[in-house]
């Protein structure tokens, strides 16, 4: 019983150690590099949601290009 309890503590400690490393890395990535967003509604038709269907499109928002001012004609820019 004591060995199983020690094993559980080890796994719990490893989980929290990984959690406290993964969360800041993920937040930094989503803030600085890219994130995924869903586009719903008719405001972006016909580029997104073509054909008037009610399903939403999923897009990758590239934060890296905006930070480097690498925006070109024809790019879709999202503002929050």
mmCIF file of the N, C-alpha and C atoms, coordinates in Angstrom:
data_MODEL
# 
_entry.id   MODEL 
# 
loop_
_atom_site.group_PDB 
_atom_site.id 
_atom_site.type_symbol 
_atom_site.label_atom_id 
_atom_site.label_alt_id 
_atom_site.label_comp_id 
_atom_site.label_asym_id 
_atom_site.label_entity_id 
_atom_site.label_seq_id 
_atom_site.pdbx_PDB_ins_code 
_atom_site.Cartn_x 
_atom_site.Cartn_y 
_atom_site.Cartn_z 
_atom_site.occupancy 
_atom_site.B_iso_or_equiv 
_atom_site.pdbx_formal_charge 
_atom_site.auth_seq_id 
_atom_site.auth_comp_id 
_atom_site.auth_asym_id 
_atom_site.auth_atom_id 
_atom_site.pdbx_PDB_model_num 
ATOM 1   N N  . UNK A 1 1  ? 0.824   -1.192 0.000   1.00 0.00 ? 1  UNK A N  1 
ATOM 2   C CA . UNK A 1 1  ? 0.000   0.000  0.000   1.00 0.00 ? 1  UNK A CA 1 
ATOM 3   C C  . UNK A 1 1  ? 0.863   1.249  0.000   1.00 0.00 ? 1  UNK A C  1 
ATOM 4   N N  . UNK A 1 2  ? 1.938   1.231  0.796   1.00 0.00 ? 2  UNK A N  1 
ATOM 5   C CA . UNK A 1 2  ? 2.817   2.396  0.884   1.00 0.00 ? 2  UNK A CA 1 
ATOM 6   C C  . UNK A 1 2  ? 3.534   2.624  -0.440  1.00 0.00 ? 2  UNK A C  1 
ATOM 7   N N  . UNK A 1 3  ? 3.867   1.529  -1.134  1.00 0.00 ? 3  UNK A N  1 
ATOM 8   C CA . UNK A 1 3  ? 4.549   1.667  -2.420  1.00 0.00 ? 3  UNK A CA 1 
ATOM 9   C C  . UNK A 1 3  ? 3.615   2.286  -3.459  1.00 0.00 ? 3  UNK A C  1 
ATOM 10  N N  . UNK A 1 4  ? 2.344   1.892  -3.460  1.00 0.00 ? 4  UNK A N  1 
ATOM 11  C CA . UNK A 1 4  ? 1.366   2.460  -4.386  1.00 0.00 ? 4  UNK A CA 1 
ATOM 12  C C  . UNK A 1 4  ? 1.131   3.940  -4.084  1.00 0.00 ? 4  UNK A C  1 
ATOM 13  N N  . UNK A 1 5  ? 1.153   4.296  -2.813  1.00 0.00 ? 5  UNK A N  1 
ATOM 14  C CA . UNK A 1 5  ? 0.960   5.695  -2.429  1.00 0.00 ? 5  UNK A CA 1 
ATOM 15  C C  . UNK A 1 5  ? 2.150   6.544  -2.882  1.00 0.00 ? 5  UNK A C  1 
ATOM 16  N N  . UNK A 1 6  ? 3.369   6.012  -2.757  1.00 0.00 ? 6  UNK A N  1 
ATOM 17  C CA . UNK A 1 6  ? 4.567   6.711  -3.225  1.00 0.00 ? 6  UNK A CA 1 
ATOM 18  C C  . UNK A 1 6  ? 4.573   6.857  -4.734  1.00 0.00 ? 6  UNK A C  1 
ATOM 19  N N  . UNK A 1 7  ? 4.079   5.824  -5.431  1.00 0.00 ? 7  UNK A N  1 
ATOM 20  C CA . UNK A 1 7  ? 3.999   5.876  -6.889  1.00 0.00 ? 7  UNK A CA 1 
ATOM 21  C C  . UNK A 1 7  ? 2.999   6.933  -7.343  1.00 0.00 ? 7  UNK A C  1 
ATOM 22  N N  . UNK A 1 8  ? 1.873   7.034  -6.634  1.00 0.00 ? 8  UNK A N  1 
ATOM 23  C CA . UNK A 1 8  ? 0.870   8.051  -6.957  1.00 0.00 ? 8  UNK A CA 1 
ATOM 24  C C  . UNK A 1 8  ? 1.404   9.453  -6.742  1.00 0.00 ? 8  UNK A C  1 
ATOM 25  N N  . UNK A 1 9  ? 2.158   9.649  -5.683  1.00 0.00 ? 9  UNK A N  1 
ATOM 26  C CA . UNK A 1 9  ? 2.748   10.969 -5.429  1.00 0.00 ? 9  UNK A CA 1 
ATOM 27  C C  . UNK A 1 9  ? 3.742   11.344 -6.518  1.00 0.00 ? 9  UNK A C  1 
ATOM 28  N N  . UNK A 1 10 ? 4.504   10.349 -6.988  1.00 0.00 ? 10 UNK A N  1 
ATOM 29  C CA . UNK A 1 10 ? 5.474   10.619 -8.054  1.00 0.00 ? 10 UNK A CA 1 
ATOM 30  C C  . UNK A 1 10 ? 4.780   11.044 -9.341  1.00 0.00 ? 10 UNK A C  1 
ATOM 31  N N  . UNK A 1 11 ? 3.712   10.332 -9.697  1.00 0.00 ? 11 UNK A N  1 
ATOM 32  C CA . UNK A 1 11 ? 2.964   10.673 -10.912 1.00 0.00 ? 11 UNK A CA 1 
ATOM 33  C C  . UNK A 1 11 ? 2.300   12.035 -10.783 1.00 0.00 ? 11 UNK A C  1 
ATOM 34  N N  . UNK A 1 12 ? 1.779   12.332 -9.616  1.00 0.00 ? 12 UNK A N  1 
ATOM 35  C CA . UNK A 1 12 ? 1.144   13.625 -9.388  1.00 0.00 ? 12 UNK A CA 1 
ATOM 36  C C  . UNK A 1 12 ? 2.170   14.762 -9.478  1.00 0.00 ? 12 UNK A C  1 
ATOM 37  N N  . UNK A 1 13 ? 3.336   14.545 -8.907  1.00 0.00 ? 13 UNK A N  1 
ATOM 38  C CA . UNK A 1 13 ? 4.403   15.545 -8.973  1.00 0.00 ? 13 UNK A CA 1 
ATOM 39  C C  . UNK A 1 13 ? 4.852   15.750 -10.422 1.00 0.00 ? 13 UNK A C  1 
ATOM 40  N N  . UNK A 1 14 ? 4.998   14.677 -11.179 1.00 0.00 ? 14 UNK A N  1 
ATOM 41  C CA . UNK A 1 14 ? 5.395   14.779 -12.592 1.00 0.00 ? 14 UNK A CA 1 
ATOM 42  C C  . UNK A 1 14 ? 4.312   15.490 -13.409 1.00 0.00 ? 14 UNK A C  1 
ATOM 43  N N  . UNK A 1 15 ? 3.046   15.240 -13.099 1.00 0.00 ? 15 UNK A N  1 
ATOM 44  C CA . UNK A 1 15 ? 1.954   15.905 -13.810 1.00 0.00 ? 15 UNK A CA 1 
ATOM 45  C C  . UNK A 1 15 ? 2.005   17.410 -13.584 1.00 0.00 ? 15 UNK A C  1 
ATOM 46  N N  . UNK A 1 16 ? 2.125   17.823 -12.336 1.00 0.00 ? 16 UNK A N  1 
ATOM 47  C CA . UNK A 1 16 ? 2.141   19.252 -12.036 1.00 0.00 ? 16 UNK A CA 1 
ATOM 48  C C  . UNK A 1 16 ? 3.380   19.936 -12.603 1.00 0.00 ? 16 UNK A C  1 
ATOM 49  N N  . UNK A 1 17 ? 4.510   19.247 -12.605 1.00 0.00 ? 17 UNK A N  1 
ATOM 50  C CA . UNK A 1 17 ? 5.715   19.818 -13.185 1.00 0.00 ? 17 UNK A CA 1 
ATOM 51  C C  . UNK A 1 17 ? 5.519   20.042 -14.689 1.00 0.00 ? 17 UNK A C  1 
ATOM 52  N N  . UNK A 1 18 ? 4.955   19.069 -15.377 1.00 0.00 ? 18 UNK A N  1 
ATOM 53  C CA . UNK A 1 18 ? 4.667   19.212 -16.801 1.00 0.00 ? 18 UNK A CA 1 
ATOM 54  C C  . UNK A 1 18 ? 3.615   20.269 -17.069 1.00 0.00 ? 18 UNK A C  1 
ATOM 55  N N  . UNK A 1 19 ? 2.623   20.358 -16.186 1.00 0.00 ? 19 UNK A N  1 
ATOM 56  C CA . UNK A 1 19 ? 1.549   21.348 -16.339 1.00 0.00 ? 19 UNK A CA 1 
ATOM 57  C C  . UNK A 1 19 ? 2.095   22.764 -16.247 1.00 0.00 ? 19 UNK A C  1 
ATOM 58  N N  . UNK A 1 20 ? 2.960   23.003 -15.268 1.00 0.00 ? 20 UNK A N  1 
ATOM 59  C CA . UNK A 1 20 ? 3.500   24.352 -15.079 1.00 0.00 ? 20 UNK A CA 1 
ATOM 60  C C  . UNK A 1 20 ? 4.518   24.735 -16.143 1.00 0.00 ? 20 UNK A C  1 
ATOM 61  N N  . UNK A 1 21 ? 4.976   23.794 -16.935 1.00 0.00 ? 21 UNK A N  1 
ATOM 62  C CA . UNK A 1 21 ? 5.828   24.100 -18.082 1.00 0.00 ? 21 UNK A CA 1 
ATOM 63  C C  . UNK A 1 21 ? 4.964   24.268 -19.333 1.00 0.00 ? 21 UNK A C  1 
ATOM 64  N N  . UNK A 1 22 ? 3.979   23.412 -19.519 1.00 0.00 ? 22 UNK A N  1 
ATOM 65  C CA . UNK A 1 22 ? 3.178   23.412 -20.743 1.00 0.00 ? 22 UNK A CA 1 
ATOM 66  C C  . UNK A 1 22 ? 2.262   24.627 -20.853 1.00 0.00 ? 22 UNK A C  1 
ATOM 67  N N  . UNK A 1 23 ? 1.686   25.074 -19.763 1.00 0.00 ? 23 UNK A N  1 
ATOM 68  C CA . UNK A 1 23 ? 0.737   26.192 -19.820 1.00 0.00 ? 23 UNK A CA 1 
ATOM 69  C C  . UNK A 1 23 ? 1.414   27.488 -20.279 1.00 0.00 ? 23 UNK A C  1 
ATOM 70  N N  . UNK A 1 24 ? 2.535   27.916 -19.694 1.00 0.00 ? 24 UNK A N  1 
ATOM 71  C CA . UNK A 1 24 ? 3.160   29.146 -20.194 1.00 0.00 ? 24 UNK A CA 1 
ATOM 72  C C  . UNK A 1 24 ? 3.652   29.040 -21.640 1.00 0.00 ? 24 UNK A C  1 
ATOM 73  N N  . UNK A 1 25 ? 4.148   27.870 -22.022 1.00 0.00 ? 25 UNK A N  1 
ATOM 74  C CA . UNK A 1 25 ? 4.598   27.685 -23.401 1.00 0.00 ? 25 UNK A CA 1 
ATOM 75  C C  . UNK A 1 25 ? 3.416   27.793 -24.359 1.00 0.00 ? 25 UNK A C  1 
ATOM 76  N N  . UNK A 1 26 ? 2.295   27.179 -24.020 1.00 0.00 ? 26 UNK A N  1 
ATOM 77  C CA . UNK A 1 26 ? 1.109   27.232 -24.868 1.00 0.00 ? 26 UNK A CA 1 
ATOM 78  C C  . UNK A 1 26 ? 0.548   28.638 -24.960 1.00 0.00 ? 26 UNK A C  1 
ATOM 79  N N  . UNK A 1 27 ? 0.463   29.343 -23.848 1.00 0.00 ? 27 UNK A N  1 
ATOM 80  C CA . UNK A 1 27 ? -0.063  30.705 -23.853 1.00 0.00 ? 27 UNK A CA 1 
ATOM 81  C C  . UNK A 1 27 ? 0.832   31.617 -24.678 1.00 0.00 ? 27 UNK A C  1 
ATOM 82  N N  . UNK A 1 28 ? 2.142   31.481 -24.540 1.00 0.00 ? 28 UNK A N  1 
ATOM 83  C CA . UNK A 1 28 ? 3.072   32.292 -25.329 1.00 0.00 ? 28 UNK A CA 1 
ATOM 84  C C  . UNK A 1 28 ? 2.931   31.995 -26.813 1.00 0.00 ? 28 UNK A C  1 
ATOM 85  N N  . UNK A 1 29 ? 2.810   30.719 -27.177 1.00 0.00 ? 29 UNK A N  1 
ATOM 86  C CA . UNK A 1 29 ? 2.639   30.353 -28.582 1.00 0.00 ? 29 UNK A CA 1 
ATOM 87  C C  . UNK A 1 29 ? 1.362   30.957 -29.153 1.00 0.00 ? 29 UNK A C  1 
ATOM 88  N N  . UNK A 1 30 ? 0.255   30.829 -28.435 1.00 0.00 ? 30 UNK A N  1 
ATOM 89  C CA . UNK A 1 30 ? -1.022  31.341 -28.926 1.00 0.00 ? 30 UNK A CA 1 
ATOM 90  C C  . UNK A 1 30 ? -1.029  32.864 -29.007 1.00 0.00 ? 30 UNK A C  1 
ATOM 91  N N  . UNK A 1 31 ? -0.268  33.534 -28.171 1.00 0.00 ? 31 UNK A N  1 
ATOM 92  C CA . UNK A 1 31 ? -0.224  34.992 -28.172 1.00 0.00 ? 31 UNK A CA 1 
ATOM 93  C C  . UNK A 1 31 ? 0.733   35.543 -29.221 1.00 0.00 ? 31 UNK A C  1 
ATOM 94  N N  . UNK A 1 32 ? 1.853   34.891 -29.436 1.00 0.00 ? 32 UNK A N  1 
ATOM 95  C CA . UNK A 1 32 ? 2.900   35.436 -30.299 1.00 0.00 ? 32 UNK A CA 1 
ATOM 96  C C  . UNK A 1 32 ? 2.956   34.843 -31.691 1.00 0.00 ? 32 UNK A C  1 
ATOM 97  N N  . UNK A 1 33 ? 2.605   33.580 -31.865 1.00 0.00 ? 33 UNK A N  1 
ATOM 98  C CA . UNK A 1 33 ? 2.829   32.906 -33.153 1.00 0.00 ? 33 UNK A CA 1 
ATOM 99  C C  . UNK A 1 33 ? 1.530   32.719 -33.925 1.00 0.00 ? 33 UNK A C  1 
ATOM 100 N N  . UNK A 1 34 ? 0.606   31.947 -33.415 1.00 0.00 ? 34 UNK A N  1 
ATOM 101 C CA . UNK A 1 34 ? -0.618  31.652 -34.154 1.00 0.00 ? 34 UNK A CA 1 
ATOM 102 C C  . UNK A 1 34 ? -1.675  31.087 -33.226 1.00 0.00 ? 34 UNK A C  1 
ATOM 103 N N  . UNK A 1 35 ? -2.924  31.188 -33.645 1.00 0.00 ? 35 UNK A N  1 
ATOM 104 C CA . UNK A 1 35 ? -4.017  30.561 -32.916 1.00 0.00 ? 35 UNK A CA 1 
ATOM 105 C C  . UNK A 1 35 ? -5.104  30.164 -33.916 1.00 0.00 ? 35 UNK A C  1 
ATOM 106 N N  . UNK A 1 36 ? -6.008  29.339 -33.471 1.00 0.00 ? 36 UNK A N  1 
ATOM 107 C CA . UNK A 1 36 ? -7.092  28.841 -34.313 1.00 0.00 ? 36 UNK A CA 1 
ATOM 108 C C  . UNK A 1 36 ? -8.371  29.581 -33.935 1.00 0.00 ? 36 UNK A C  1 
ATOM 109 N N  . UNK A 1 37 ? -9.140  29.988 -34.956 1.00 0.00 ? 37 UNK A N  1 
ATOM 110 C CA . UNK A 1 37 ? -10.396 30.693 -34.709 1.00 0.00 ? 37 UNK A CA 1 
ATOM 111 C C  . UNK A 1 37 ? -11.475 30.135 -35.626 1.00 0.00 ? 37 UNK A C  1 
ATOM 112 N N  . UNK A 1 38 ? -12.710 30.315 -35.211 1.00 0.00 ? 38 UNK A N  1 
ATOM 113 C CA . UNK A 1 38 ? -13.847 29.863 -36.001 1.00 0.00 ? 38 UNK A CA 1 
ATOM 114 C C  . UNK A 1 38 ? -14.556 31.079 -36.596 1.00 0.00 ? 38 UNK A C  1 
ATOM 115 N N  . UNK A 1 39 ? -14.879 31.008 -37.882 1.00 0.00 ? 39 UNK A N  1 
ATOM 116 C CA . UNK A 1 39 ? -15.582 32.090 -38.567 1.00 0.00 ? 39 UNK A CA 1 
ATOM 117 C C  . UNK A 1 39 ? -17.004 31.630 -38.833 1.00 0.00 ? 39 UNK A C  1 
ATOM 118 N N  . UNK A 1 40 ? -17.961 32.370 -38.294 1.00 0.00 ? 40 UNK A N  1 
ATOM 119 C CA . UNK A 1 40 ? -19.372 32.037 -38.466 1.00 0.00 ? 40 UNK A CA 1 
ATOM 120 C C  . UNK A 1 40 ? -20.092 33.227 -39.075 1.00 0.00 ? 40 UNK A C  1 
ATOM 121 N N  . UNK A 1 41 ? -21.154 32.962 -39.768 1.00 0.00 ? 41 UNK A N  1 
ATOM 122 C CA . UNK A 1 41 ? -21.981 34.034 -40.317 1.00 0.00 ? 41 UNK A CA 1 
ATOM 123 C C  . UNK A 1 41 ? -21.641 34.370 -41.747 1.00 0.00 ? 41 UNK A C  1 
ATOM 124 N N  . UNK A 1 42 ? -22.400 35.307 -42.285 1.00 0.00 ? 42 UNK A N  1 
ATOM 125 C CA . UNK A 1 42 ? -22.292 35.652 -43.704 1.00 0.00 ? 42 UNK A CA 1 
ATOM 126 C C  . UNK A 1 42 ? -21.371 36.838 -43.970 1.00 0.00 ? 42 UNK A C  1 
ATOM 127 N N  . UNK A 1 43 ? -20.712 37.362 -42.963 1.00 0.00 ? 43 UNK A N  1 
ATOM 128 C CA . UNK A 1 43 ? -19.926 38.577 -43.159 1.00 0.00 ? 43 UNK A CA 1 
ATOM 129 C C  . UNK A 1 43 ? -18.706 38.369 -44.049 1.00 0.00 ? 43 UNK A C  1 
ATOM 130 N N  . UNK A 1 44 ? -18.174 37.173 -44.118 1.00 0.00 ? 44 UNK A N  1 
ATOM 131 C CA . UNK A 1 44 ? -16.978 36.916 -44.925 1.00 0.00 ? 44 UNK A CA 1 
ATOM 132 C C  . UNK A 1 44 ? -17.275 36.121 -46.196 1.00 0.00 ? 44 UNK A C  1 
ATOM 133 N N  . UNK A 1 45 ? -18.528 35.987 -46.567 1.00 0.00 ? 45 UNK A N  1 
ATOM 134 C CA . UNK A 1 45 ? -18.847 35.265 -47.804 1.00 0.00 ? 45 UNK A CA 1 
ATOM 135 C C  . UNK A 1 45 ? -18.471 36.111 -48.998 1.00 0.00 ? 45 UNK A C  1 
ATOM 136 N N  . UNK A 1 46 ? -18.034 35.602 -50.072 1.00 0.00 ? 46 UNK A N  1 
ATOM 137 C CA . UNK A 1 46 ? -17.850 34.204 -50.470 1.00 0.00 ? 46 UNK A CA 1 
ATOM 138 C C  . UNK A 1 46 ? -16.472 33.640 -50.123 1.00 0.00 ? 46 UNK A C  1 
ATOM 139 N N  . UNK A 1 47 ? -15.571 34.441 -49.536 1.00 0.00 ? 47 UNK A N  1 
ATOM 140 C CA . UNK A 1 47 ? -14.232 33.924 -49.213 1.00 0.00 ? 47 UNK A CA 1 
ATOM 141 C C  . UNK A 1 47 ? -14.298 32.800 -48.196 1.00 0.00 ? 47 UNK A C  1 
ATOM 142 N N  . UNK A 1 48 ? -15.033 33.006 -47.126 1.00 0.00 ? 48 UNK A N  1 
ATOM 143 C CA . UNK A 1 48 ? -15.226 31.981 -46.104 1.00 0.00 ? 48 UNK A CA 1 
ATOM 144 C C  . UNK A 1 48 ? -16.707 31.646 -46.034 1.00 0.00 ? 48 UNK A C  1 
ATOM 145 N N  . UNK A 1 49 ? -17.024 30.429 -45.688 1.00 0.00 ? 49 UNK A N  1 
ATOM 146 C CA . UNK A 1 49 ? -18.398 29.915 -45.688 1.00 0.00 ? 49 UNK A CA 1 
ATOM 147 C C  . UNK A 1 49 ? -19.054 30.079 -47.064 1.00 0.00 ? 49 UNK A C  1 
ATOM 148 N N  . UNK A 1 50 ? -18.435 29.557 -48.120 1.00 0.00 ? 50 UNK A N  1 
ATOM 149 C CA . UNK A 1 50 ? -19.013 29.723 -49.457 1.00 0.00 ? 50 UNK A CA 1 
ATOM 150 C C  . UNK A 1 50 ? -20.316 28.959 -49.619 1.00 0.00 ? 50 UNK A C  1 
ATOM 151 N N  . UNK A 1 51 ? -21.136 29.436 -50.494 1.00 0.00 ? 51 UNK A N  1 
ATOM 152 C CA . UNK A 1 51 ? -22.380 28.758 -50.813 1.00 0.00 ? 51 UNK A CA 1 
ATOM 153 C C  . UNK A 1 51 ? -23.501 29.006 -49.831 1.00 0.00 ? 51 UNK A C  1 
ATOM 154 N N  . UNK A 1 52 ? -23.311 29.883 -48.871 1.00 0.00 ? 52 UNK A N  1 
ATOM 155 C CA . UNK A 1 52 ? -24.367 30.207 -47.928 1.00 0.00 ? 52 UNK A CA 1 
ATOM 156 C C  . UNK A 1 52 ? -24.682 29.114 -46.932 1.00 0.00 ? 52 UNK A C  1 
ATOM 157 N N  . UNK A 1 53 ? -23.806 28.142 -46.786 1.00 0.00 ? 53 UNK A N  1 
ATOM 158 C CA . UNK A 1 53 ? -24.069 27.071 -45.823 1.00 0.00 ? 53 UNK A CA 1 
ATOM 159 C C  . UNK A 1 53 ? -23.903 27.587 -44.404 1.00 0.00 ? 53 UNK A C  1 
ATOM 160 N N  . UNK A 1 54 ? -24.555 26.949 -43.482 1.00 0.00 ? 54 UNK A N  1 
ATOM 161 C CA . UNK A 1 54 ? -24.575 27.409 -42.096 1.00 0.00 ? 54 UNK A CA 1 
ATOM 162 C C  . UNK A 1 54 ? -23.373 26.917 -41.279 1.00 0.00 ? 54 UNK A C  1 
ATOM 163 N N  . UNK A 1 55 ? -22.562 26.017 -41.836 1.00 0.00 ? 55 UNK A N  1 
ATOM 164 C CA . UNK A 1 55 ? -21.403 25.504 -41.105 1.00 0.00 ? 55 UNK A CA 1 
ATOM 165 C C  . UNK A 1 55 ? -20.357 26.605 -40.958 1.00 0.00 ? 55 UNK A C  1 
ATOM 166 N N  . UNK A 1 56 ? -19.565 26.519 -39.926 1.00 0.00 ? 56 UNK A N  1 
ATOM 167 C CA . UNK A 1 56 ? -18.522 27.514 -39.709 1.00 0.00 ? 56 UNK A CA 1 
ATOM 168 C C  . UNK A 1 56 ? -17.191 26.997 -40.255 1.00 0.00 ? 56 UNK A C  1 
ATOM 169 N N  . UNK A 1 57 ? -16.340 27.918 -40.666 1.00 0.00 ? 57 UNK A N  1 
ATOM 170 C CA . UNK A 1 57 ? -14.998 27.574 -41.127 1.00 0.00 ? 57 UNK A CA 1 
ATOM 171 C C  . UNK A 1 57 ? -14.013 27.802 -39.991 1.00 0.00 ? 57 UNK A C  1 
ATOM 172 N N  . UNK A 1 58 ? -12.954 27.013 -39.989 1.00 0.00 ? 58 UNK A N  1 
ATOM 173 C CA . UNK A 1 58 ? -11.893 27.154 -39.009 1.00 0.00 ? 58 UNK A CA 1 
ATOM 174 C C  . UNK A 1 58 ? -10.674 27.713 -39.722 1.00 0.00 ? 58 UNK A C  1 
ATOM 175 N N  . UNK A 1 59 ? -10.082 28.779 -39.168 1.00 0.00 ? 59 UNK A N  1 
ATOM 176 C CA . UNK A 1 59 ? -8.931  29.426 -39.795 1.00 0.00 ? 59 UNK A CA 1 
ATOM 177 C C  . UNK A 1 59 ? -7.783  29.511 -38.790 1.00 0.00 ? 59 UNK A C  1 
ATOM 178 N N  . UNK A 1 60 ? -6.581  29.616 -39.324 1.00 0.00 ? 60 UNK A N  1 
ATOM 179 C CA . UNK A 1 60 ? -5.390  29.814 -38.511 1.00 0.00 ? 60 UNK A CA 1 
ATOM 180 C C  . UNK A 1 60 ? -5.016  31.287 -38.593 1.00 0.00 ? 60 UNK A C  1 
ATOM 181 N N  . UNK A 1 61 ? -5.019  31.960 -37.448 1.00 0.00 ? 61 UNK A N  1 
ATOM 182 C CA . UNK A 1 61 ? -4.645  33.369 -37.393 1.00 0.00 ? 61 UNK A CA 1 
ATOM 183 C C  . UNK A 1 61 ? -3.143  33.454 -37.140 1.00 0.00 ? 61 UNK A C  1 
ATOM 184 N N  . UNK A 1 62 ? -2.429  34.032 -38.079 1.00 0.00 ? 62 UNK A N  1 
ATOM 185 C CA . UNK A 1 62 ? -0.974  34.109 -38.029 1.00 0.00 ? 62 UNK A CA 1 
ATOM 186 C C  . UNK A 1 62 ? -0.557  35.431 -37.393 1.00 0.00 ? 62 UNK A C  1 
ATOM 187 N N  . UNK A 1 63 ? -0.168  35.396 -36.141 1.00 0.00 ? 63 UNK A N  1 
ATOM 188 C CA . UNK A 1 63 ? 0.253   36.603 -35.430 1.00 0.00 ? 63 UNK A CA 1 
ATOM 189 C C  . UNK A 1 63 ? 1.663   37.021 -35.844 1.00 0.00 ? 63 UNK A C  1 
ATOM 190 N N  . UNK A 1 64 ? 2.457   36.070 -36.302 1.00 0.00 ? 64 UNK A N  1 
ATOM 191 C CA . UNK A 1 64 ? 3.845   36.329 -36.646 1.00 0.00 ? 64 UNK A CA 1 
ATOM 192 C C  . UNK A 1 64 ? 3.956   37.303 -37.812 1.00 0.00 ? 64 UNK A C  1 
ATOM 193 N N  . UNK A 1 65 ? 3.117   37.155 -38.831 1.00 0.00 ? 65 UNK A N  1 
ATOM 194 C CA . UNK A 1 65 ? 3.162   38.048 -39.989 1.00 0.00 ? 65 UNK A CA 1 
ATOM 195 C C  . UNK A 1 65 ? 2.777   39.471 -39.622 1.00 0.00 ? 65 UNK A C  1 
ATOM 196 N N  . UNK A 1 66 ? 1.833   39.624 -38.727 1.00 0.00 ? 66 UNK A N  1 
ATOM 197 C CA . UNK A 1 66 ? 1.412   40.959 -38.308 1.00 0.00 ? 66 UNK A CA 1 
ATOM 198 C C  . UNK A 1 66 ? 2.533   41.648 -37.537 1.00 0.00 ? 66 UNK A C  1 
ATOM 199 N N  . UNK A 1 67 ? 3.216   40.914 -36.690 1.00 0.00 ? 67 UNK A N  1 
ATOM 200 C CA . UNK A 1 67 ? 4.308   41.514 -35.919 1.00 0.00 ? 67 UNK A CA 1 
ATOM 201 C C  . UNK A 1 67 ? 5.464   41.941 -36.813 1.00 0.00 ? 67 UNK A C  1 
ATOM 202 N N  . UNK A 1 68 ? 5.670   41.256 -37.933 1.00 0.00 ? 68 UNK A N  1 
ATOM 203 C CA . UNK A 1 68 ? 6.751   41.584 -38.867 1.00 0.00 ? 68 UNK A CA 1 
ATOM 204 C C  . UNK A 1 68 ? 6.274   42.476 -40.013 1.00 0.00 ? 68 UNK A C  1 
ATOM 205 N N  . UNK A 1 69 ? 5.057   42.970 -39.947 1.00 0.00 ? 69 UNK A N  1 
ATOM 206 C CA . UNK A 1 69 ? 4.461   43.826 -40.979 1.00 0.00 ? 69 UNK A CA 1 
ATOM 207 C C  . UNK A 1 69 ? 4.535   43.167 -42.355 1.00 0.00 ? 69 UNK A C  1 
ATOM 208 N N  . UNK A 1 70 ? 4.241   41.879 -42.405 1.00 0.00 ? 70 UNK A N  1 
ATOM 209 C CA . UNK A 1 70 ? 4.286   41.127 -43.661 1.00 0.00 ? 70 UNK A CA 1 
ATOM 210 C C  . UNK A 1 70 ? 2.869   40.907 -44.183 1.00 0.00 ? 70 UNK A C  1 
ATOM 211 N N  . UNK A 1 71 ? 2.061   41.958 -44.207 1.00 0.00 ? 71 UNK A N  1 
ATOM 212 C CA . UNK A 1 71 ? 0.692   41.878 -44.697 1.00 0.00 ? 71 UNK A CA 1 
ATOM 213 C C  . UNK A 1 71 ? 0.689   42.353 -46.138 1.00 0.00 ? 71 UNK A C  1 
ATOM 214 N N  . UNK A 1 72 ? 0.025   41.566 -46.996 1.00 0.00 ? 72 UNK A N  1 
ATOM 215 C CA . UNK A 1 72 ? -0.005  41.892 -48.422 1.00 0.00 ? 72 UNK A CA 1 
ATOM 216 C C  . UNK A 1 72 ? -1.442  42.053 -48.881 1.00 0.00 ? 72 UNK A C  1 
ATOM 217 N N  . UNK A 1 73 ? -1.602  42.611 -50.051 1.00 0.00 ? 73 UNK A N  1 
ATOM 218 C CA . UNK A 1 73 ? -2.929  42.795 -50.632 1.00 0.00 ? 73 UNK A CA 1 
ATOM 219 C C  . UNK A 1 73 ? -3.580  41.436 -50.824 1.00 0.00 ? 73 UNK A C  1 
ATOM 220 N N  . UNK A 1 74 ? -4.839  41.321 -50.442 1.00 0.00 ? 74 UNK A N  1 
ATOM 221 C CA . UNK A 1 74 ? -5.579  40.073 -50.566 1.00 0.00 ? 74 UNK A CA 1 
ATOM 222 C C  . UNK A 1 74 ? -5.602  39.254 -49.290 1.00 0.00 ? 74 UNK A C  1 
ATOM 223 N N  . UNK A 1 75 ? -4.795  39.617 -48.300 1.00 0.00 ? 75 UNK A N  1 
ATOM 224 C CA . UNK A 1 75 ? -4.796  38.915 -47.008 1.00 0.00 ? 75 UNK A CA 1 
ATOM 225 C C  . UNK A 1 75 ? -6.032  39.327 -46.219 1.00 0.00 ? 75 UNK A C  1 
ATOM 226 N N  . UNK A 1 76 ? -6.552  38.407 -45.452 1.00 0.00 ? 76 UNK A N  1 
ATOM 227 C CA . UNK A 1 76 ? -7.676  38.695 -44.561 1.00 0.00 ? 76 UNK A CA 1 
ATOM 228 C C  . UNK A 1 76 ? -7.089  39.019 -43.198 1.00 0.00 ? 76 UNK A C  1 
ATOM 229 N N  . UNK A 1 77 ? -7.459  40.178 -42.663 1.00 0.00 ? 77 UNK A N  1 
ATOM 230 C CA . UNK A 1 77 ? -6.942  40.629 -41.373 1.00 0.00 ? 77 UNK A CA 1 
ATOM 231 C C  . UNK A 1 77 ? -8.081  40.585 -40.370 1.00 0.00 ? 77 UNK A C  1 
ATOM 232 N N  . UNK A 1 78 ? -7.796  40.019 -39.203 1.00 0.00 ? 78 UNK A N  1 
ATOM 233 C CA . UNK A 1 78 ? -8.799  39.902 -38.145 1.00 0.00 ? 78 UNK A CA 1 
ATOM 234 C C  . UNK A 1 78 ? -8.457  40.870 -37.019 1.00 0.00 ? 78 UNK A C  1 
ATOM 235 N N  . UNK A 1 79 ? -9.447  41.645 -36.602 1.00 0.00 ? 79 UNK A N  1 
ATOM 236 C CA . UNK A 1 79 ? -9.274  42.586 -35.492 1.00 0.00 ? 79 UNK A CA 1 
ATOM 237 C C  . UNK A 1 79 ? -10.140 42.158 -34.340 1.00 0.00 ? 79 UNK A C  1 
ATOM 238 N N  . UNK A 1 80 ? -9.632  42.274 -33.137 1.00 0.00 ? 80 UNK A N  1 
ATOM 239 C CA . UNK A 1 80 ? -10.402 41.916 -31.947 1.00 0.00 ? 80 UNK A CA 1 
ATOM 240 C C  . UNK A 1 80 ? -10.769 43.183 -31.216 1.00 0.00 ? 80 UNK A C  1 
# 
